[in-house]
Amino acid sequence: MLQIADINADIFSMATVGGSKLTIFEPITQYIPDPTQRDEFAISLMRYIADPDTNFEGIFAEKYDFFSTMFEYLIKDYNKDGGGKYAEYYTPRSIALIMARLLVGEERDLRNIECYDPSAGSGTLLMALAHTVGEDRCTIFSQDISQKSSKMLRLNLILNNLVGSIQNIMQGDTLLNPGHKNDDGSLKQFDFIVSNPPFKLDFPDTRDTIAADGRRFWAGVPNAPKTIDPDKPKMEIYTCFIQHMINSLRSGSGRGAIVVPTGFITAKSGIKKKILEKVVNEQIIYGCVSMPSNVFATTGTNVSVLFFDKSKRHDKVILIDASKLGETRKDGNTQRCFLSDEEIERIVTTFVQGEAVDDFCVTPTYQEVKDKGYSLSAGQYFDIKIEYVDITPEEFTARMDDYKQQLAAIFAEGKELESEIMKNLNAMSL
């Protein structure tokens, strides 16, 4: 396998922002240092793969993230046991499908589409997007700071008939050193962008360097905390990824979708408010879907998905509150919420049709969003409904008499209790 990697280095190698090339396979010595155990490990692995009961056809036929289940399981310990520096969170398939389908919409005559994820992980979002567009109709571009995740993405491209895009995988810090640029040094722009960035991650060492790029980070960069707690990062790094995404969308046509904490969509100050004002004032935002709680395996943060469109062809914003959907099930020691295929279809169909649905979807104009303080929360636009029940004057009088009797009984009981308390207090002596 090492020989295969060396011979095919030009095809399967992954680039880093520093200019290095990483081959697809590497020596097993760093993972199994005991030489006597390496052969046994390889034999056990191949024995499982060769087992007639082991069948990968369903996974391949699904044409999705090949490592999704594995990655979702392993990342629970990866984040906890030393890997949490990169704040990796596997994106549930339901959200990936919704993002891909709503971005592509009803368009089917797509050609030479360039898709990008600036925080790609193992490629769940990109795989869903590529299969929605069509593998033969798009080229994948990505970047991620994690070398482990980038390797999984590279294998995913091979297994999903996207080998030609391997040369576009970049490993490195997107915010500090974006790897995809034009010849003049400007950011490369893309047709579709998807992202599920880390929400909070402290980066005090590079904060000032990133903030110096005022053109890319026009709303600002979070301030570094005075004290660093690895278990409780404070810098809201996702606000930087939103700005990077907007700058990386192709002018006049680019579309993007990004996962954010739901609290962002009602922000009232700071960097978050500046971003909301820009995307609404310039009519870049055209949709927001608020998801149910606990849809992620590794975090209970409530999330929403923002949808951007640089074409400015929309006159309204589609806001969907899907927080009440899904089935809650036990997943290890935590509760997870799972969206059914029918619920996914309901979200997609409602969004595409762009029609208001009571207590589920609203379609305010951009001016109405401004009037609401730039809020993208569907719930703030729902009508408050009061149901009236017709009753006769006799029924009304009877109900009022009943209420009076109940209150009189309560008041009498209160007086009795008050008298008893005072009696007991007077009987007490020092």
N, C-alpha and C positions, 0 to 999 in steps of 0.2 A: 504493500500500500504506500510506503514511503517512496518507492521507486516510481509508482504511478504518479504520485504528487510531484516529484521532481521533473519527470518527463513532460507532464502537462502543466507546468508552472505558469506558462503564458495564458492558459485558458482558465484555470481554476484558482489562481492566486488572488488574494484579496489585498487591496492597497490600504495603507494607513495615511493619515494626513502628513506624516513625516516623510513619506516617500518610500517606506519599506514595503516589501511584498511578503505576505504570509501564505504558506502553502496550505493545501486543503487538509492534509493529514500531517500529524506530528508524532514524534516518538512517544511510546506509551510509558517510558521510564519515569516521567514526572508524576504519573498517576499510580503506577504500581512499581515502586522502587526495588522490590524483591525479585530478582531475575527468575527464581524458581516458580514464581506464581504467574508470570506473564503468559506462558503457554497455556496454563490451565484456564486463565481468564479468556483467552482467545478461543479455546476449544469449547468452553461453556457457552460463549456467545454464539458461535457458529452452530453448535448443536441445537440451540433454541431456534435460530433462524431456519435451519433445515428441517425442523420438526413439521410433519405433515399437518398437525393441528394448528400451526402458526400460519395465519393467513392475513396478508397485508392488502389484499385486493380492495377491500372496502375503504381503507384509508386512501389508497391511490385513486380509486374511482371518485372519492369525495372531492379530489382536487383542491386541497386546502392545506393548512399549515401541518405538515407531516409530524412535527414534534409538539403539537399543541397540548395534548393531554400530558405528555411527559414533562414538558416545560412548566405547565401549570402546577404539577405536583412537586417538582424539584425546586421551583423558585421559592416555595414557602420556607425551606431551610436555607436556600442560597441567600436570600435577603437577610435572614436572621444570623447566619453563621459566616460573617465576614464579607458577604457579597453585597450588603445593603448600601454600600457607598454609591452604587449606581442607581439605586431606587428603582429596580425593575419590577414591572407589574404586567403580568400576562393579560392581554385583552380578551374577554370572553367572546366566543364565536358569534353570539347573538348581536353584540354591539358591532363587531367587525362587519357582519353581513348588512346590518342596517346602514352603517356608514357608506359602504361600497355601493349599495343599491340606490341610496338617495343621492349620492354624488353623480353617478352615471345617469340616473333617471331612466327615461324611456328611449334615450339615444341608442341606436344600434349600428349606425353607419360611422363607426369610429376607425381612424387609421393613424398610425404613427404617434400614438399617445404616450407621453412621458409622465410616469408616476413616481412620486417621491415621498419618502418618510424620513424626517430629520432625527427621529428617535425610534428607529425601526425595531429594535429587539430582535426576536427570531423571525419576524416578518409576517405575523398574523394578519395585520391590516393590509399589507401589500399583497399577500396571497389572495385575500378576498377581493381586493380591488382589481388585481390582474385577471382573475377568473371572471369577474363581472364584465370587464372591458373586452377580454379575449386575449389569451396568451400570445397569439400571433399578431396582435394589434397594438401591443404596448411594450415599452422598455422600462425597466425598473431602475430607480436610483435610490440610494439609501445612505444613511450615516448613523452610527451609534458609538458611544464611548466604550461599550463593553465588547471586548474581544470574543468572549464566550458566546454572547448572543449573535454577534456578527458571523461567527462560524456556523451557527445553526441556520441563520438566514441563507448563507451560501449553499448549504446542503439542500435547503428548501427550494432554492431556485433550480438546482440540478434535478430534484425529484418532481418538479412541477413544470418541466419543459421551458425553463427560462434561463438556460445556461448562458445565453448571449448577454445577459444583464450582469453577470458576475463582475465584470470589469468596472461596473458602476457602484459596487459596494465599497463604502469608505468607512474605516474604523478610526474614530477620533472624536474630540469634543466639538459638536456642531456649533455651539454658541461662541466658543473661543476661536475656532479655526474651521469654518465651513469648507467642506471638501469639494463642493460642486460650484465652479465659477466659470464665467465666460473668459475669453482670451484677454479682455480688457480689465479683468479683475473683479468685475461686478458679479453679483449673485446670479446663478443660473435660475431661470424661471421655468415652471412646470405646468402641465395641463391639469393634473390632479395631485393633491397632496393630502395625506392622512397622517395622523399623529396621536399617540397616547403618551405624552411626555410625563416624566416624573413631576409630581405636584410641588413637592418641597425638597430642596437639596441645598445644603450650605456650600458655597463656593467662594469664600473670602479671598483666597489667593489670586483668583482670576477676575474677581468682580470689577475692579477698576478698569482693567484692560477691555473687558466686554462693554462696560458702560461708555468707554471712549468712542465706541462706534455709534454715535448719536443718530446717524442716518438710518441704520438698521433697527436700533432700539429707540424709536422716537418717543415712546411713552415712558421710558426710563427702565432702570434695572434695580431690583430690590436691594436695599441696604444690607450689608453684612451684619450679623448679630454680634454683640459684644462678647458673648461666650458661646462656644460651640458644644452642643450636646449631640453626639452621633445618633442617639435614639430618638431625638426630637428636633429634626431640622426645621428651620424657620423661613428660609428664603424661598419665596414662591416662584420657583424657576419656570413654571409653566407659562407665566406671563411673558417671559422672554421667547419661548417657543411660539406663542401666538403671533408675536411681532415678526419673528423670523419667517413664519409661514406666510403671512400676508405679503411680505416683501418678496417671497419666492414664488408667488402665484403669477402665472403668465398674464400680462396686462391685457385687459379687454375680454378675457375668456377663461382664465384659470379658476378652478374650483377646489375648495379644501374643506376638510372636516377634522376637528380636533376635540379630544376628550378633556374636559375641565371639571374642577370641583363645582358643584351646583351653586355654592355661595358666590361664585364669580358673577353669575348672571344678574345679580341684584346689587352689585357693588356700588358704593356711594362716594368713594374717595380714592385718591392715590392713583397708582399705575393702572389698576383694574378699571377705574372709572374713565381714565383717559382712553383706554382701549375701546371700551364700550361706546364712548362718544364718537370716536373715529369711525368704527365699523357701521354705526347707525347713520351718522351724518353723511358719510360717503356711500351709503347703501351697499356696503360690502357684505354685511351679514344678511342672510335670507332665511335662516331657520335655526331653531334650537329645540332639541328633544331632551327632556329631563327624565332620566332613567330611574328604575326602582332602587331602593337601598340594597346594599349587600350583593351587587351583581359581580363584584370582583372576588377572587379567591383569597387575596392577601390584604385587602383593606376594606374597611366599612364605610369609607368616604362616599357620600352621595355624589353622583356624577351626572353631567349633562354633556351633550354633544352639540357643538356649534358648527354651522355650515356657512361657508363663505363663497362668494361668487364675484369675480372681478368684472363680469360683463355688465353689471348694474341693470339687468333686464327685469328686475323685480320691483313691484310697487308696494308690496306688502311683505311682512315677515311671518313665517309659519312657526307657531309656538305650540309644542305638544307636551302635555303632562302625562307621561307614561309611568309615573311613580307608583300608581296603584295596580299596575299589571304584574304578572309573574307569580310563580309558586315558590314559597319558601321551603327549603329542605335542609336537613342536617348534612353538613359536609365536614367530617372529622369533628373538631371541637367548636366549629362555627356554624352559623346559619347562612345559607346562600340562597339567593333568589334567581330563579331560572325562567327565562321567557320561552313560551311555547312557539311553535312555528306559526300558529294562528295569530298570536299576539304580535310577532314580528311582522306578519303580513298586514295586520291592522295598522301598525305604525307607518309602514312604508306606503300603503295605499292612501291613508289619510293625508300624509305629507305630500305625496305626488299630486293628489287631487286638489290640495290647497283649499279645502272647504272647512268651515268652522263646525265643530261637533261639541255639543254640550258637555262641559266638565272634562274635555279631553283635548280639544284643539281650538285655537283662536288665530285669527289672521289680521292683526292690527297694521295700519299704515305706519310708515316711518315717523310721521308726525305724531301719531298716537303713542308710539314707543317713546319719543322724546318727552311727550307730556307726562308719561309715567316715570320720568326720571331715568330713562334709558334701561328700564328693567326688561329682561328677556324671560321672565317667569310667567308661564301661561296662567297660573293661578291668580295673578294680580289683575287679569283681564276678564275673568269669568264673571258673569252676571250673578248677583245674589238673588236667589229665588225664594219667595215666601209663599207657602201653600196655604190657601184659605179653605175652610170647611163650612159649608152652609148649615146653620142650625136655626131652629124656630125660637121665638122669644121665650116660650115656655121652657125649652131645653136650656137656654142661656140662664134664665132665672134659677132653674134647678141646680145647675152647675155652680153658680155663684153662692147659693145657699149652702151647698155642700162644702165649698172652699171656706166659707165663714165658720161653719161648724168645726172643721178641722183646725183652723187657726185658733178658735176659741179654746179648744181642747189643749192645744200646744201651749197657749198663753197661761192657761190654768195650771198646767203641769209645771211650767216655769216658775210661777209664783210659789207653788207648793215646795219646789226644790229650793228656791231662794230662802223661804222661811226655815226650812230644815237646816240649811247651811248656817244661817245666823244663829239658830238655836244651839247648834254644836259648838260654834265659835264662842258663844257666851258661856258655855259650860266648861270651857277649857280654863285651867288655872296654871299659873307659873309654878 
